[in-house]
Amino acid sequence: MEFKPHKYQKPLIQSLKEKDHYGLFAFPGSGKTVMALEAIFHHRKRTLIIAPLSILYATWLNEHKKWDFANDLKISLLHGKEKDENFHKSAQVYLINPEGIPWLVAKIKSTKHFAFKTLIVDESVKFKSAKSKRFKELKKILKTFENRYILCGNPIPNHFADLWAQLYILDLGKRLGTSYYAFQNQYFYPTDYKRYNWALKPGARNEIIHLLSDITAFVDIDSELGLPNRVTIDIPIRIPPIARKAYEDMERELFAILDNEESTSVLADNRTSALMKCWQIANGFIYTYDGEDKRITHSLHNELVTIAKEKVEELQGQPILIAYHFNEDEKRLKEAFPNAIFIGDGSEMQFIEKAWNTNKISILITQMNKISHGVNLQYGNGRTIMFYSLTYNYDTYDQLIRRMERQGSTHSSIIVIRLIAENTIHEAIIKTIESKGSMSSEFLQNLLNYRLNHQSNVSVK
């Protein structure tokens, strides 16, 4: 197929070709991969691409085959049993996942062999933490690349501070400084005396954006591509009395912890434990541990499973993607839908993607983080996503929906079904999603607001 760039893609491709360092931040489905391929063939240098496994297998191993100009691209995969052998193969592009960076750096050091000239980090948000081992290891070899590019749908999932490490990959600290802590102190101020949380100083947001403007592009063009509409259907679920009592007991414990702690702006270990138990009960179960730290699962209700089965039956065989969070959610869904396809590791995605898009899968079930990036599910008859379990991270939520809500979709609308246990922390999670939040502090504030509203409702009764 001949690649004919959209109007919005032309200046972006030109920037990738002209600039040695460039960050392309554009929503899923905007064609970041093919634009990067254009840059690869323009520079004609050996390229190292770092991306999550799902993107490596489903996108980078296949995308080039669609286009005439890139059809014969030679790729070497630095993952799996043959990665040592593939490291020494002659190829134009080498693929590796972020978790493989320490191995790669050690391999380069031991062999004194460095064949790469261009670096592309796909989903650069995976390197947002300056404290992470993967970033520290990658930092050791950054200077050896002549060209460095980063691609991402949302490079700021939590906070503007997430940008520092990603931009360091591009310019080695030229714009935001060579020290993360100096960057933090210059543009942010602590919001609590323990310095757990930081907020942008007045004017800092615009200053940071201005500093990055010459080597980054933030692209949001949903309307230009005529993407399908997103239709959200919330299903309220009333949990039975026994589960309700267990939930309220645990919720009181959670809020007691919050009230007794000096700061409610971060998820400390004890409140996280109480929060997770509330979340579990809302979903229908709770985990406990015996004296030997063996986990025991206690079933409290099956309301979410019952509603999920009803909604699937209503579709009359039309494909549906179901997302879950906990291992117990997965177990229950396997019992409810024994013929469903469950997504495993990234190597399966290229086959699952093809089967879904050719209507060979009617029920596809996944832990929501497993396909939140790099998978195309916009073809075929499937247009329904059910969040059996929820997430308060908007980026994860939005990215999952955008597996179907993409350019070239065969539908005018995407149906998003959310199962919500009434008068539980599910409501705080939904509020966080609707405000496009993701930070634990945002969720905790919504949790406190939920408590005030819930207590008010109770008093009225």
C-alpha positions, 0 to 999 in steps of 0.5 A: 500500500502506498502511504499518503500522509494526512495533512496534519502528518506532513509537518510532523514527518518533516520535523522527524526528518529534519531534527536530530531529536524530536518528541511526537506526542499524539493520540492513539491511531494518529499514525505515529508508527508510520511517521517514525518509519518515514524517519527511519528510511530517511536517515537510513541508520541502524535504529534501536526501538524501545517499546512495550512487548504488546507494541513490539509484537502487534505493531513494530513487527507488522506495521512496516508490511502495510507500506510499499516503502517499508515492506522489506525492512529487516528487523531483529528482535532482542527479546526471548531465547534468541536475543543474544543471537539476534543482537549480532545479526545485521538488521536495519531495526532492532526491537527491545522492551524497556525491561530489556534495557539493563541486559542490552547495556550489559551486552554492549559493555561486555562485547564492546559492540554498539551498532545503533545510530538512531534511538526511538522510544515508543511510549516514552511514558514508560521512562517517566520516572528518573529514579527507575532502573530502566531510565538510569540504564538507558541514560548510560548509552544515550550520548552514543545515538546520533538521533533520538526520538520519543513517541507517546499518546500521553506523556503526562499521565500523572504530573508535569514532572513526568516530562523531565526524564522523557525530555532528557532522552531527547536533549540530555538535559539541555532544556529542563536541566541535567538534575531532576531535583533541580528541575523539581525545585525550579518549577514546583513547590511541595504541598505538604511538609513531608514533600510527598506531593508537588504542584506547579508554580504559577506560570511554570506550565507555560514556561515548560511548554515553551522550552519544549516547543522546538523539539516536541509536538503535541497533537490532538486531532480527533475531529479531523479524522472523524473518529467514532463517538464514545457512548458511555453506559453506566450500570448501577449495581446494588450489592447484597446486605451481607456484602454491604455490611462487610463493605461498610465495616472496611470503609469505616476502617479506611476513613479512620486511617485517613483521618488519623494520618497527617497527610491524605495526599499520598497512598501510604501502605496501610491506607492502600491495603484498606482501599484495596479491600474496599475495592475488592468487596465492591467487586464481590470478594476479599483477600485475606492471608493466613499465618504463612502469608498464603492468600485466601479468597473469600467470596461475598457476592456475584452481582458483577458477574451476573450483570456482565453475563446479562449484557453479553447475552443482550449483544446476541453474539456481537463481539465484546471486549471485557476489562478486569483488574484483580486476579479473582476478577479473571477467575470469575470471568473464566467461569462465566465465559469458558469459551472467551479468549483471554489475553496473555503475554505480548507475543499473542497479540498479533494473532488476537488482533487479526482474529478480532478484526476478522470477527473470529472472537466474540468475547475477548477478556483482558487485564486492562494494562495488557492492551492499553497501548499499541493494539488495533481493534477498530475493524470487524463487528466489535464496538463494545467495551465493558469495564467489569472492573475500573481504574482511577488512571484515566490514561489507562482507561482512555488508551484501552478504549482507543484500541477501538476508537481509532482511525479507520474504525468500521463503526460510527460509535463505540459503546463503553459499559461500566459496572458500578457498585452503588455507594462504594469507592467505585463512585470515587473512581468514576469521578476521577476518570471523568475529571481525566485524573490519574494521580493518587492524590486526585483519587483520594480527594474524590474519595473524600468527596464521596464520603461527604456525599455518602454521609449526607445521603445517609443522614437524609434517609 
